[in-house]
Amino acid sequence: MAISWIVFACVFTGALLGMFLRATLPEPHLSAKSEDVLKMLVGLVGTMSALVIGLLIATAASSYSTRRNELMQASANAVLLDRALAHYGPETKEARDLLRRAVVATLHTAWPENGAARSGNFAASATSGEVLYDTIQQLEPRNDVQRSLKA
């Protein structure tokens, strides 16, 4: 917001300065040719501004789309892991609980409730992910289905 106010002030000041300097210009600079050149320059500045704003919007949309896809993929991976652990058997209850806590911790770190500032850090989420990985690695498969799911 501050940047937009600064830009507004600069443009407004430039317009006022132009209005006052017009009175001091010599007569040859006020001819029709000069006005045509000025119109072309204003058109060029307007076109370049539109191009820059268009690129800015395209970059923001691309960034949003990338983040959205990453979030959807991470969500799908968490659900897939939870379902695989559920099919493995009741001995994965601890691992499933760890997975739920890790997902909740990550969500609260990334998007705090009530718009509060981010209070946690991602190191805690990474640590819970490592504990989850170690818990899954400690599972001892008893049949081919469990071996397949663990792999």
Secondary structure by P-SEA (a helix, b strand, c coil): caaaaaaaaaaaaaaaaaaaaccccccccccaaaaaaaaaaaaaaaaaaaaaaaaaaaaaaaaaaaaaaaaaaaaaaaaaaaaaaaaacccaaaaaaaaaaaaaaaaaaacccccccccccaaaaaaaaaaaaaaaaacccccaaaaaaac
